[in-house]
């Protein structure tokens, strides 16, 4: 099961220079509406920490039990 990456676009920056919009155009992530649910990880430029391999157990807490055996983590 691949991990879905998404972002909220608040329209606060120059669309031609926005790295989030560029990732959307290239098909690496998808744009989400505020409050819209999806099965994945949401990217934000205002995060105070990053995901690491040590977070895999915490991430599993948010995955439905029937899908937990199909999840694999690949951190760069």
HELIX and SHEET records of a PDB file:
HELIX    1   1 UNK A   19  UNK A   25  1                                   7    
HELIX    2   2 UNK A   53  UNK A   55  5                                   3    
HELIX    3   3 UNK A   56  UNK A   60  1                                   5    
HELIX    4   4 UNK A   65  UNK A   70  5                                   6    
SHEET    1   A 3 UNK A  30  UNK A  32  0                                        
SHEET    2   A 3 UNK A   4  UNK A   8  1                                        
SHEET    3   A 3 UNK A  40  UNK A  43  1                                        
END                                                                             
